[in-house]
Amino acid sequence: MRGPGLALAALICVSPQTAQSDAPSPPPKVKVGTLLRDNGALVAWMRGRSNEFAASVARARQAEADASASRLLPNPIVDASLGDIVVGQSNPTGLGFGETAIYTAGITETIELGKRGPRSRAADLRWQSARLASSSTLLERVALARLALGRVVYLTARQSILEEQLVSARAAAQLERVRLDQGAISGNDYDRLLLDTMTLELDLARSRSDFEGALAGCRGALLASCDAPGATLVDLEQAAPLPERMGIPRDALERRADVQALNLERDAARQDAVLAGRRAIPDPAVRVGYTHDNLVISGDQENTLTFGLVFPLPIFDRGQHDSARALARADELDHTRTATLQSATADLDELMSRRDFLERGLSTLQKDAVPRSQNVLITTNKAFDQGQVSLTDLLMARRTHITLLLTVLDLKFDFFSVRSELRRVLGLDAADISQGTTP
């Protein structure tokens, strides 16, 4: 009984640890503000977490295997045969199987003429294209993740503005309740004040709902729990920086990973056309055979070697249709590349125009409009307390100030979104990608 008792005691001691080790590990957390400001860290995070990028890396490995396989020689063919098996009476009569059978074995190797070069070049080009496509996929995922992080920071700041204004509105409502009891304001004015407070509460509730949705989107984009506390508008303003004095670098579009990948795919299709055209060159097959002949009684040689050369005749299929198809594929890819560049150029023009407008608009609002609106609200509050202005004026001044603050916040988020999109369109994050491991 001692053995089972010790085993049960060990099981009781080990089971809590086993249960703890089997429990799912909590998802990793990311600091939203920190990751948003650091492009290199964001690229490294997405490189290690993105399933889409991992899939593109796997496709690049497939293309690498194809490139290696394209350099292999054709497999030799080994054949064997057994002949001169007598059916019926042998000649001369009385010969057995061991005296008539003929054994033959041979090996055949095809010699390719002018085909391995274009085939291997096409495979190498597709491998390079797959690697660039992998980098392009990572750039897309980084842009989406950065936008998701920025939206979390934006909605955090929006909540802060609405919470601050709601606290102020509630304090004013409590103060006006005292004045209502004293008969200093009418019940109608007090109800209007409460309605304005209720509207702020509804706006705040909607903003909180949007914030929860943004956290879910952030989790989906980064495959991690997004830690929003501590993130501020400063993080949003410093994120997605652009080079100073940036004009319209259209030549940068030509260097984009997806455009270069299309170039390489087009060149690979042209090599396919060359390969198909060279099928008109016949590939000879060389055979070496050995024959062991047991019918030496008839004067045959017992052991002999044979050498053969076979030439296929490319009369009907000379690769003409496959060549035409490959050239059409090259034209398709060339047009796709042109369309991609045209679309990117249009996006670049639009983004540059929006960036200039947002820079000017934000500068004007932050330096002039917001301070002026703040002063108007403070002055109107004092005047209302002294009975010099109506409640309508106060509510209008408050609502105007809140709207202005939210407008500035929206413009800041739009400005961040434009910068982030410009980095994607121009491929500016590629420098951070190149510092990591090349897929």
C-alpha positions in Angstrom: 0.0 0.0 0.0 3.0 2.3 0.4 3.5 2.7 -3.4 -0.1 3.8 -4.2 -0.1 6.1 -1.2 3.1 7.9 -2.4 1.7 8.1 -5.9 -1.5 9.7 -4.7 0.4 12.2 -2.5 2.6 13.1 -5.5 -0.5 13.6 -7.7 -2.1 15.8 -5.1 1.0 17.9 -4.8 1.6 18.1 -8.5 -1.9 18.7 -9.8 -2.2 22.4 -8.9 1.0 23.2 -10.7 -0.1 21.1 -13.7 -3.4 22.9 -13.8 -1.6 26.2 -13.6 0.7 25.2 -16.4 -2.1 24.0 -18.6 -4.0 27.3 -18.1 -3.9 29.5 -21.2 -1.3 32.3 -20.9 -2.6 35.8 -20.9 -2.3 37.7 -24.2 0.7 40.1 -24.4 0.1 43.8 -23.8 1.4 46.7 -25.7 1.8 50.3 -24.6 -0.3 52.2 -27.2 1.6 55.5 -26.9 5.1 54.0 -26.8 4.5 51.7 -29.8 2.8 54.4 -31.7 5.8 56.7 -31.5 8.4 54.1 -32.3 8.1 53.0 -35.9 11.0 50.5 -35.6 9.4 48.8 -32.6 6.0 48.7 -34.4 7.6 47.1 -37.5 9.4 44.6 -35.3 6.2 43.8 -33.5 4.2 43.2 -36.7 7.1 41.2 -38.1 6.8 38.7 -35.3 3.0 38.7 -34.9 1.3 39.2 -38.3 -0.1 36.0 -39.7 -0.4 37.7 -43.1 3.3 38.5 -43.1 4.1 34.9 -42.0 2.0 33.6 -44.9 3.9 35.8 -47.3 7.2 34.7 -45.9 6.1 31.1 -46.5 5.3 32.0 -50.1 8.7 33.4 -50.5 10.2 30.2 -49.2 8.2 28.3 -51.8 9.6 30.5 -54.5 13.1 29.9 -53.2 12.5 26.2 -53.4 11.3 26.5 -57.0 14.4 28.6 -57.8 16.7 25.8 -56.4 14.7 23.1 -58.2 15.0 25.0 -61.5 18.8 24.3 -61.6 18.5 20.5 -61.2 19.4 18.3 -64.1 16.6 16.0 -65.5 16.4 12.7 -63.7 18.0 9.8 -65.6 15.7 6.9 -66.6 16.8 3.3 -65.9 15.2 0.5 -68.0 15.5 -3.2 -67.8 14.0 -6.0 -70.0 14.0 -9.7 -70.3 13.7 -11.2 -73.8 14.0 -14.4 -75.9 11.7 -16.4 -73.7 10.9 -19.5 -75.6 7.2 -20.3 -76.1 6.9 -23.8 -77.4 9.8 -25.7 -79.0 13.3 -24.1 -78.8 15.7 -23.9 -81.8 17.7 -26.0 -81.5 15.5 -28.2 -79.5 16.0 -29.0 -75.9 17.3 -25.5 -74.8 16.2 -24.3 -71.3 15.4 -20.9 -70.1 18.9 -20.2 -68.8 20.2 -21.0 -72.3 17.9 -18.7 -74.3 17.1 -15.7 -72.1 18.5 -12.3 -72.9 18.8 -9.7 -70.2 19.0 -6.0 -71.1 19.5 -2.9 -68.8 20.1 0.7 -69.8 20.2 4.3 -68.5 18.9 7.3 -70.4 19.7 10.9 -69.7 18.0 13.9 -71.4 20.3 16.8 -72.3 18.5 20.1 -72.3 19.6 22.7 -74.8 19.0 26.3 -74.1 16.3 25.8 -71.5 17.9 25.7 -68.0 19.1 29.3 -68.3 15.7 31.1 -68.9 13.9 28.6 -66.5 16.3 29.4 -63.6 16.3 33.1 -64.4 12.5 33.1 -64.3 12.5 31.2 -61.0 15.0 33.6 -59.4 13.0 36.6 -60.5 9.9 35.1 -58.9 11.8 34.5 -55.7 12.9 38.1 -55.6 9.4 39.2 -56.4 8.0 37.0 -53.6 10.4 38.5 -51.1 9.4 42.1 -52.1 5.8 41.1 -51.9 6.4 39.9 -48.4 7.9 43.3 -47.5 4.9 45.0 -49.1 2.6 42.8 -47.0 4.4 43.8 -43.8 4.2 47.5 -44.8 0.4 47.2 -45.2 0.0 45.5 -41.8 2.2 48.1 -40.1 0.1 50.9 -41.6 -3.1 49.2 -40.4 -1.7 48.6 -36.9 -0.5 52.2 -36.7 -4.0 53.5 -37.6 -5.6 51.2 -35.0 -3.2 52.5 -32.4 -3.8 56.1 -33.4 -7.6 55.6 -33.2 -7.3 54.4 -29.6 -5.3 57.5 -28.7 -7.8 59.8 -30.5 -10.8 58.3 -28.8 -9.0 58.4 -25.4 -8.4 62.2 -25.9 -12.0 62.6 -27.1 -13.3 61.0 -23.9 -11.1 63.3 -21.8 -12.5 66.4 -23.5 -16.1 65.3 -23.1 -15.5 64.2 -19.4 -14.0 67.5 -18.6 -16.8 69.4 -20.2 -19.4 67.2 -18.5 -17.9 67.8 -15.1 -18.0 71.5 -15.8 -21.6 71.3 -17.0 -22.7 69.3 -13.9 -21.1 71.8 -11.6 -22.9 74.6 -13.4 -26.2 72.7 -13.1 -25.7 72.3 -9.4 -25.0 76.0 -9.0 -28.0 76.9 -11.1 -30.1 74.6 -8.9 -29.4 76.9 -6.0 -30.3 79.9 -8.1 -33.5 78.2 -9.2 -34.5 77.7 -5.5 -33.8 81.3 -4.9 -35.9 82.4 -7.9 -32.9 83.9 -9.7 -33.6 81.8 -12.9 -36.7 80.3 -14.4 -37.5 76.6 -14.4 -37.4 76.7 -18.2 -33.8 77.9 -18.2 -32.8 75.3 -15.7 -34.4 72.6 -17.8 -32.5 73.7 -20.9 -29.3 73.5 -18.8 -30.2 70.0 -17.8 -30.9 69.0 -21.4 -27.5 70.3 -22.5 -25.9 68.2 -19.8 -27.8 65.2 -20.9 -26.6 65.7 -24.4 -23.0 65.8 -23.2 -23.7 62.5 -21.3 -25.0 60.9 -24.5 -22.0 62.1 -26.5 -19.7 60.7 -23.8 -21.5 57.3 -23.8 -21.2 57.1 -27.6 -17.5 58.0 -27.4 -16.9 55.3 -24.8 -18.6 52.8 -27.0 -16.4 53.9 -29.9 -13.4 53.5 -27.7 -14.2 49.9 -26.8 -14.6 49.2 -30.5 -11.2 50.8 -31.2 -9.6 48.6 -28.5 -11.1 45.5 -30.2 -9.8 46.7 -33.5 -6.4 47.3 -32.0 -6.4 43.8 -30.5 -7.2 42.4 -33.9 -4.5 44.4 -35.7 -1.7 43.8 -33.2 -2.8 40.4 -31.8 -2.3 41.8 -28.3 -4.1 43.6 -25.6 -3.7 47.4 -26.1 -2.9 49.3 -22.9 -4.4 52.7 -23.5 -3.8 54.4 -20.1 -0.9 56.9 -20.4 -1.4 57.5 -24.1 -1.8 61.2 -24.9 -2.3 63.5 -27.8 1.5 64.1 -27.8 1.9 60.4 -28.9 -0.5 61.0 -31.8 1.3 64.2 -32.8 4.7 62.6 -32.8 3.6 59.4 -34.6 4.2 58.7 -38.3 6.8 61.5 -38.8 7.5 62.7 -42.3 10.9 64.0 -43.7 11.4 67.7 -43.4 10.9 69.8 -46.6 9.3 66.9 -48.3 8.2 67.8 -51.8 6.4 65.3 -54.0 9.0 62.5 -54.4 7.4 60.7 -57.3 10.5 58.7 -57.9 9.9 57.1 -54.5 6.8 55.4 -55.9 9.0 53.5 -58.4 11.0 52.1 -55.5 8.0 50.8 -53.6 8.2 47.1 -52.9 4.9 46.2 -54.6 5.9 48.1 -57.8 9.3 46.4 -57.9 7.6 43.0 -57.3 5.4 43.6 -60.3 8.5 44.5 -62.4 10.2 41.3 -61.4 7.1 39.2 -62.1 6.9 40.9 -65.6 10.5 40.0 -66.3 9.9 36.5 -65.1 7.0 36.1 -67.6 9.3 37.3 -70.4 11.8 34.6 -69.4 8.9 32.1 -69.6 8.3 33.3 -73.1 12.0 32.7 -74.0 11.8 29.2 -72.4 8.7 28.3 -74.3 10.2 29.5 -77.6 13.2 27.3 -77.1 11.1 24.2 -77.0 11.7 24.3 -80.8 15.2 23.1 -80.0 15.0 19.4 -79.5 16.5 18.0 -76.4 18.5 14.8 -77.2 18.3 11.8 -75.0 21.5 9.7 -74.6 21.2 6.0 -73.7 23.8 3.5 -72.6 22.7 -0.2 -72.4 24.1 -3.5 -71.5 22.9 -6.9 -72.8 23.6 -10.3 -71.5 22.7 -13.0 -74.1 22.5 -16.6 -73.0 21.8 -17.9 -76.6 25.5 -18.2 -77.4 24.8 -21.5 -79.1 23.4 -19.5 -82.1 26.6 -17.4 -82.3 25.4 -14.4 -80.4 27.8 -12.3 -78.3 27.3 -13.1 -74.6 27.9 -9.5 -73.2 27.5 -6.4 -75.3 27.1 -2.6 -74.9 24.7 -0.4 -76.8 24.7 3.4 -77.3 21.7 5.3 -78.5 20.7 8.9 -79.2 17.1 10.1 -79.4 15.9 13.4 -80.9 12.3 14.5 -80.4 10.9 16.3 -83.4 9.2 19.6 -82.4 6.9 19.6 -85.4 3.5 20.4 -83.9 4.1 21.8 -80.4 7.1 24.2 -80.6 6.0 26.2 -77.6 4.4 28.9 -79.7 1.2 29.1 -77.7 2.9 29.0 -74.3 5.2 31.8 -75.5 2.2 33.9 -76.6 0.5 33.3 -73.3 3.7 34.3 -71.3 4.1 37.5 -73.3 0.4 38.3 -72.7 1.0 37.8 -69.0 4.0 40.1 -69.2 1.8 42.8 -70.8 -0.8 42.3 -68.1 1.7 42.8 -65.4 3.2 45.8 -67.1 -0.3 47.4 -67.3 -0.9 46.5 -63.7 2.3 48.2 -62.7 1.4 51.3 -64.6 -2.1 51.4 -63.1 -0.6 50.9 -59.6 1.8 53.9 -60.2 -1.0 56.0 -61.5 -3.2 55.3 -58.5 -0.3 55.9 -56.1 0.5 59.2 -57.8 -3.1 60.3 -57.5 -3.2 59.2 -53.8 0.1 61.1 -53.2 -1.3 64.3 -54.8 -4.4 64.1 -52.7 -2.6 63.3 -49.5 -0.1 66.2 -50.0 -2.9 68.6 -50.5 -4.7 67.4 -47.4 -1.5 67.6 -45.4 -1.0 71.2 -46.4 -4.6 72.1 -45.5 -4.5 70.3 -42.2 -1.2 72.0 -41.2 -2.6 75.4 -41.9 -6.0 74.7 -40.3 -4.5 73.3 -37.1 -2.1 76.1 -36.8 -4.9 78.7 -37.1 -7.3 76.9 -34.7 -4.7 76.2 -32.0 -3.1 79.6 -32.0 -6.1 81.8 -32.5 -9.5 80.1 -32.4 -9.2 77.9 -29.3 -7.8 80.6 -26.9 -10.4 83.0 -28.2 -13.2 80.5 -27.7 -11.9 79.8 -24.2 -11.9 83.5 -23.3 -15.5 83.9 -24.7 -16.7 81.0 -22.6 -15.1 82.3 -19.4 -16.5 85.8 -20.0 -20.0 84.5 -20.8 -20.0 82.4 -17.7 -19.2 85.4 -15.5 -21.7 87.5 -17.3 -24.4 84.9 -16.9 -23.7 84.6 -13.2 -24.2 88.4 -12.9 -27.4 88.2 -15.0 -25.9 90.2 -17.9 -26.5 87.5 -20.6 -29.2 84.9 -21.1 -28.8 81.1 -20.7 -29.1 80.8 -24.5 -25.8 82.8 -24.8 -24.1 80.6 -22.2 -25.2 77.3 -23.8 -24.2 78.6 -27.2 -20.8 79.6 -26.0 -20.3 76.3 -24.2 -21.4 74.2 -27.2 -19.3 76.3 -29.6 -16.2 75.7 -27.4 -16.8 72.0 -27.1 -17.4 71.7 -30.9 -14.2 73.6 -31.5 -12.2 71.4 -29.2 -13.5 68.3 -30.9 -12.9 69.8 -34.3 -9.3 70.4 -33.4 -9.0 66.8 -32.1 -10.6 65.5 -35.3 -8.2 67.5 -37.4 -5.2 66.1 -35.4 -6.4 62.6 -36.0 -6.9 63.4 -39.7 -3.4 64.8 -39.8 -2.0 61.7 -38.2 -4.0 59.5 -40.7 -2.6 61.5 -43.6 1.0 61.2 -42.4 0.5 57.5 -41.8 -1.0 57.0 -45.3 1.9 59.0 -46.8 4.4 56.8 -45.1 2.6 53.8 -46.6 2.2 55.3 -50.1 5.9 56.4 -50.2 7.1 53.2 -48.5 8.9 55.1 -45.8 8.6 52.3 -43.3 10.8 50.1 -45.7 13.9 51.5 -44.0 12.8 50.0 -40.7 11.9 46.7 -42.4 15.4 46.5 -44.0 17.0 46.7 -40.6 15.3 43.4 -39.7 15.8 39.9 -41.1 15.1 39.8 -44.8 12.3 37.3 -45.5 
